[in-house]
Amino acid sequence: MSVGKSISHESAEGHVTGAALYTDDLVPRYPGCLHAWPIQVMAARARVDAMHLDEVRSHPGVVAVLTADDVPGENDTGAARRDEALFPVGETAYWGQAVAWVLAESEEAAKIASLKAKIDFTPLEAITTIEQAIEAESFHTEPGEIARGDLDAAFRDAPHTATGQLYVGGQEHFYLETQAAIADVDEAGSVLIQSSTQHPSETQEIVARVLGIPRNQVVVQSLRMGGAFGGKEVQANPYAAVAAIGCKLTGRPVRVRLDRMRDFTLTGKRHPFLGKYRVAFDDEGAILGFDLDLYSDGGWSLDLSAPVFHRALFHADNAYYLPNVRVRGRVCKTNVCSHTAFRGFGGPQGMLMIEDAIDRVARAVKLPPHAVRQKNFYRPGHTTHYEQKVEQADRIERIWDELRGSSQFDERFMDIEAFNAKSAHLKRGVAITPVKFGISFTAKWYNQAGALVLVYRDGSVQVNHGGTEMGQGLHTKMLQIAAHSLGLPLERVRIMPTRTDKVPNTSATAASSGSDLNGAAVLDACEQIKDRLRPIAARMLDIDPDEVEFGDGEVRRAHLWSRSVPFAEVVEKAYMERVQLSATGFYKTPRIHFDAKAGRGKPFHYFAYGAAVTEVEVDGFTGMYTIKRVDILHDCGTSLSPLVDLGQVEGGFIQGLGWVTQEELWWAEDGRLGTSNASTYKLPTLGEAPEEMHVSLLPKAEEPGVVYGSKAVGEPPFMLAISAREAIRHAVSAFASAGEPVELACPATPEKTYWAIEKLMAREAKAAMKQAQAVSGAAE
């Protein structure tokens, strides 16, 4: 039995020994490979008047310089909308946009030659912030809205109302392997692309588009990725396209690999969001109405900004029932890099808004924030603001109660209150926050997957599926599913690299759905093969086909294991009887639908739940803080691979911690990205990691209708880190009297935390002075 076992990642040994290969490691397999390097225009927006490239072309080692004139097909790599010129013509749209690519015998020659380019350009007025875009009415999309109830009545009749505003910063993916692609052409003119991509089929589509050829002349392989987090779902495509055009033009293999700084400047980030809200509530903290206006920064092109924004609207409730609600807004068009998918896909930004409001409500009614959160939980029978029933809603409270107990939350909360009362300059905070995250692509057609399983005469098995491996353990889970279904030891099953000529028309490995979709497709293929083998095994064992069982590398009579034959013998017998030993599997998610105009439907197959408790200590003199302890309880259903899932929960939380505390992107007024390398962009290190961390998976949590009862785990844990921001807020609040709202930035860097403390204390001092003056005046 392979499913449910804690096994190491299928490439773990290769990772630690260096034997695991990535796209750029394959260059030695392509003799004569050329190296590509971009020629960039350093302006947020500019009119390109002339390009002088003769010195570039004449530089030693340069073979060609690619421009828009060299594109044989369509000069556009946009996925959702044709608005992404691969080679901009006439005008550039963001700082550092590439207008040409140098192809040379070495990377060094390409780099040096690129510096000899002389680009005449005229800077144009640029829009670089959400606020500027709103003022200029610069948007990618029409307004979107989801609403229910009578919001006007809720605010009119509510005992209390409050307003708030929160700007949520973006985040750099910082995958270890930067964007990379290699293109080669065969004697028939077909193109093979080795690409670090989450979406091989879309990369195939884009390459075929720019070359002006049918997709059947393009094969894309994704061997494995050194991280992606959404940053290679769409944005791997342009680099594959550049390599393909160069390859077609020169007849030689072409390699594109960005260095870290160019990966920073050329690729998109997590979307920054601006939220403005008002909330109505009663004396006990029950939310009666919530009105939220959201604006996201989409950057220069649409990319995936529309579905990212929609998911933010879907998740503006998090785990809370909102009887009267309206969430609406638009995607802004700005002159920065085109922002894209990132773990959570808009969900984290939406959740932060309601969590910010919850804390404001709690302080207004002088109740602990965790009490107000629990007061507003979804309960059985409730539906979301888009009218999807919240199945297993009681699981939210179950997780909450179990985690409060296992983490000793209540005792620690009281201890911290006592500590803060005695400590003037060091304050501690603790917070518990929930997560409810919808699982499925919100674009219905993406919720499908295919697989190809091949059984060889010796009983060994190859598994091909449409998902891509980026370190998250998808291949490991597919290995376990196939081995479990066929009753084979893991070493008898091999996972193959993802290729578009093995499994066509695949969806991106994204939306946390990789295991759900591809796992079900792999299982379908394996079950077909078993159905073909079962009658043969029954004859060999002289039993009824319904009694046949596969397990431990054998085929046997169920409950009577003394009668068995090796799996390989059954396979050989099937071959001799001309029984097909390969199968294509397919799966499509059932019962999902959504009417975007009405804002109603069931866009998600199910919800994943979790909760986290985080404790922090904040220094009031500096704003510096330490994450003292984290406790997490997360719902993975019946885990396919507990060790992999625990790793995803831990990694997701740490990445989320970076987003809410320290990963700050900074753009200069001229549109230049100032945080463009590891020295200026602050990732969490061991020093910022929790001093103590406890992670558990929710037991007895099988999810009906999902492969082996499992649940998705890629994205939901990211949002558990919101508890860290709320814990910092709790600590900051201790520097003033209860009831004062805490204005805390996101990310809550030490600097921003310091100024939050200063602002809070200044506001309290001003109120105290005003009160003293009033008392003095009354006495006179």
Secondary structure as the mmCIF struct_conf table of DSSP 4:
data_model
#
loop_
_struct_conf.conf_type_id
_struct_conf.id
_struct_conf.beg_label_comp_id
_struct_conf.beg_label_asym_id
_struct_conf.beg_label_seq_id
_struct_conf.end_label_comp_id
_struct_conf.end_label_asym_id
_struct_conf.end_label_seq_id
TURN_TY1_P TURN_TY1_P1 VAL A 3 GLY A 4
TURN_TY1_P TURN_TY1_P2 GLU A 10 SER A 11
HELX_RH_AL_P HELX_RH_AL_P1 ALA A 12 THR A 17
TURN_TY1_P TURN_TY1_P3 GLY A 18 GLY A 18
BEND BEND1 ALA A 20 ALA A 20
HELX_RH_3T_P HELX_RH_3T_P1 THR A 23 ARG A 29
BEND BEND2 TYR A 30 TYR A 30
TURN_TY1_P TURN_TY1_P4 PRO A 31 GLY A 32
STRN STRN1 LEU A 34 VAL A 41
BEND BEND3 ALA A 43 ARG A 45
STRN STRN2 ALA A 46 HIS A 52
HELX_RH_AL_P HELX_RH_AL_P2 ASP A 54 ARG A 57
TURN_TY1_P TURN_TY1_P5 SER A 58 SER A 58
BEND BEND4 HIS A 59 HIS A 59
TURN_TY1_P TURN_TY1_P6 PRO A 60 GLY A 61
STRN STRN3 VAL A 62 LEU A 66
HELX_RH_3T_P HELX_RH_3T_P2 ALA A 68 ASP A 70
BEND BEND5 PRO A 72 GLY A 73
BEND BEND6 ASN A 75 ASN A 75
BEND BEND7 ALA A 79 ARG A 82
BEND BEND8 LEU A 86 PHE A 87
BEND BEND9 GLY A 90 GLY A 90
STRN STRN4 GLU A 91 THR A 92
BEND BEND10 TYR A 94 TYR A 94
TURN_TY1_P TURN_TY1_P7 TRP A 95 GLY A 96
STRN STRN5 GLN A 97 ALA A 104
BEND BEND11 GLU A 105 SER A 106
HELX_RH_AL_P HELX_RH_AL_P3 GLU A 107 SER A 114
TURN_TY1_P TURN_TY1_P8 LEU A 115 LYS A 116
STRN STRN6 LYS A 118 PRO A 123
BEND BEND12 THR A 129 THR A 129
HELX_RH_AL_P HELX_RH_AL_P4 ILE A 130 ALA A 136
TURN_TY1_P TURN_TY1_P9 GLU A 137 GLU A 137
STRN STRN7 PHE A 139 PHE A 139
BEND BEND13 HIS A 140 THR A 141
STRN STRN8 GLY A 144 ARG A 148
BEND BEND14 GLY A 149 GLY A 149
HELX_RH_AL_P HELX_RH_AL_P5 LEU A 151 ASP A 157
BEND BEND15 PRO A 159 PRO A 159
STRN STRN9 HIS A 160 VAL A 168
BEND BEND16 LEU A 176 GLU A 177
STRN STRN10 ALA A 180 VAL A 185
TURN_TY1_P TURN_TY1_P10 GLU A 187 ALA A 188
BEND BEND17 GLY A 189 GLY A 189
STRN STRN11 VAL A 191 SER A 195
BEND BEND18 GLN A 198 GLN A 198
HELX_RH_AL_P HELX_RH_AL_P6 PRO A 200 LEU A 211
TURN_TY1_P TURN_TY1_P11 GLY A 212 GLY A 212
BEND BEND19 ILE A 213 ILE A 213
HELX_RH_3T_P HELX_RH_3T_P3 ARG A 215 GLN A 217
STRN STRN12 VAL A 218 SER A 222
BEND BEND20 GLY A 226 GLY A 226
TURN_TY1_P TURN_TY1_P12 PHE A 229 LYS A 232
BEND BEND21 GLU A 233 VAL A 234
TURN_TY1_P TURN_TY1_P13 GLN A 235 ALA A 236
HELX_RH_AL_P HELX_RH_AL_P7 ASN A 237 THR A 250
BEND BEND22 GLY A 251 ARG A 252
STRN STRN13 VAL A 254 ARG A 257
HELX_RH_AL_P HELX_RH_AL_P8 ARG A 260 LEU A 266
BEND BEND23 THR A 267 THR A 267
BEND BEND24 ARG A 270 ARG A 270
HELX_LH_PP_P HELX_LH_PP_P1 HIS A 271 PRO A 272
STRN STRN14 PHE A 273 PHE A 281
TURN_TY1_P TURN_TY1_P14 ASP A 283 GLU A 284
STRN STRN15 ILE A 287 ASP A 297
BEND BEND25 TRP A 300 SER A 301
TURN_TY1_P TURN_TY1_P15 ASP A 303 LEU A 304
HELX_RH_AL_P HELX_RH_AL_P9 SER A 305 PHE A 314
TURN_TY1_P TURN_TY1_P16 HIS A 315 ALA A 319
STRN STRN16 TYR A 320 TYR A 320
BEND BEND26 PRO A 323 ASN A 324
STRN STRN17 VAL A 325 CYS A 332
BEND BEND27 ASN A 335 VAL A 336
TURN_TY1_P TURN_TY1_P17 ARG A 343 GLY A 346
HELX_RH_AL_P HELX_RH_AL_P10 GLY A 347 ALA A 364
TURN_TY1_P TURN_TY1_P18 VAL A 365 LYS A 366
HELX_RH_AL_P HELX_RH_AL_P11 PRO A 369 LYS A 375
TURN_TY1_P TURN_TY1_P19 ASN A 376 ASN A 376
STRN STRN18 PHE A 377 PHE A 377
TURN_TY1_P TURN_TY1_P20 PRO A 380 GLY A 381
STRN STRN19 THR A 383 THR A 383
TURN_TY1_P TURN_TY1_P21 HIS A 385 TYR A 386
STRN STRN20 LYS A 389 LYS A 389
TURN_TY1_P TURN_TY1_P22 GLU A 391 ALA A 393
HELX_RH_AL_P HELX_RH_AL_P12 ASP A 394 SER A 406
TURN_TY1_P TURN_TY1_P23 SER A 407 GLN A 408
HELX_RH_AL_P HELX_RH_AL_P13 PHE A 409 LYS A 422
BEND BEND28 ALA A 424 HIS A 425
STRN STRN21 LEU A 426 ILE A 439
BEND BEND29 SER A 440 SER A 440
BEND BEND30 THR A 442 ALA A 443
HELX_RH_3T_P HELX_RH_3T_P4 LYS A 444 TYR A 446
BEND BEND31 ASN A 447 ASN A 447
STRN STRN22 GLN A 448 VAL A 455
TURN_TY1_P TURN_TY1_P24 ARG A 457 ASP A 458
BEND BEND32 GLY A 459 GLY A 459
STRN STRN23 VAL A 461 HIS A 465
BEND BEND33 GLY A 466 GLY A 466
BEND BEND34 MET A 470 GLY A 473
HELX_RH_AL_P HELX_RH_AL_P14 LEU A 474 LEU A 486
TURN_TY1_P TURN_TY1_P25 GLY A 487 GLY A 487
HELX_RH_3T_P HELX_RH_3T_P5 LEU A 490 ARG A 492
STRN STRN24 VAL A 493 ILE A 495
HELX_LH_PP_P HELX_LH_PP_P2 MET A 496 PRO A 497
STRN STRN25 THR A 498 ARG A 499
TURN_TY1_P TURN_TY1_P26 THR A 500 LYS A 502
BEND BEND35 VAL A 503 VAL A 503
BEND BEND36 ASN A 505 ASN A 505
HELX_LH_PP_P HELX_LH_PP_P3 THR A 506 ALA A 508
BEND BEND37 THR A 509 THR A 509
TURN_TY1_P TURN_TY1_P27 ALA A 511 SER A 512
HELX_RH_AL_P HELX_RH_AL_P15 GLY A 514 LEU A 541
TURN_TY1_P TURN_TY1_P28 ASP A 542 ASP A 542
BEND BEND38 ILE A 543 ILE A 543
HELX_RH_3T_P HELX_RH_3T_P6 PRO A 545 GLU A 547
STRN STRN26 VAL A 548 GLY A 551
TURN_TY1_P TURN_TY1_P29 ASP A 552 GLY A 553
STRN STRN27 GLU A 554 ARG A 557
TURN_TY1_P TURN_TY1_P30 ALA A 558 HIS A 559
STRN STRN28 LEU A 560 PRO A 566
HELX_RH_AL_P HELX_RH_AL_P16 PHE A 567 MET A 576
TURN_TY1_P TURN_TY1_P31 GLU A 577 ARG A 578
STRN STRN29 SER A 582 LYS A 588
BEND BEND39 ARG A 591 ARG A 591
STRN STRN30 HIS A 593 ASP A 595
TURN_TY1_P TURN_TY1_P32 ALA A 596 GLY A 599
STRN STRN31 ARG A 600 LYS A 602
BEND BEND40 HIS A 605 HIS A 605
STRN STRN32 TYR A 606 ASP A 619
TURN_TY1_P TURN_TY1_P33 GLY A 620 THR A 622
STRN STRN33 TYR A 625 HIS A 634
STRN STRN34 GLY A 637 GLY A 637
BEND BEND41 THR A 638 THR A 638
BEND BEND42 LEU A 640 LEU A 640
HELX_RH_AL_P HELX_RH_AL_P17 PRO A 642 THR A 661
TURN_TY1_P TURN_TY1_P34 GLN A 662 GLN A 662
STRN STRN35 TRP A 667 TRP A 667
TURN_TY1_P TURN_TY1_P35 GLU A 669 ASP A 670
BEND BEND43 GLY A 671 GLY A 671
STRN STRN36 LEU A 673 LEU A 673
BEND BEND44 GLY A 674 GLY A 674
BEND BEND45 ASN A 677 ASN A 677
TURN_TY1_P TURN_TY1_P36 ALA A 678 THR A 680
BEND BEND46 TYR A 681 TYR A 681
HELX_RH_3T_P HELX_RH_3T_P7 LEU A 686 GLU A 688
BEND BEND47 ALA A 689 ALA A 689
BEND BEND48 GLU A 691 GLU A 692
STRN STRN37 MET A 693 LEU A 697
HELX_LH_PP_P HELX_LH_PP_P4 LEU A 698 LEU A 698
BEND BEND49 PRO A 699 LYS A 700
TURN_TY1_P TURN_TY1_P37 PRO A 704 GLY A 705
BEND BEND50 VAL A 706 VAL A 706
HELX_RH_3T_P HELX_RH_3T_P8 VAL A 707 GLY A 709
STRN STRN38 SER A 710 SER A 710
BEND BEND51 GLY A 714 GLU A 715
HELX_RH_3T_P HELX_RH_3T_P9 PRO A 716 ALA A 721
HELX_RH_AL_P HELX_RH_AL_P18 ILE A 722 SER A 733
TURN_TY1_P TURN_TY1_P38 ALA A 734 PHE A 735
BEND BEND52 ALA A 736 ALA A 736
TURN_TY1_P TURN_TY1_P39 ALA A 738 GLY A 739
STRN STRN39 CYS A 746 CYS A 746
BEND BEND53 PRO A 747 PRO A 747
HELX_RH_AL_P HELX_RH_AL_P19 PRO A 750 ALA A 779
#
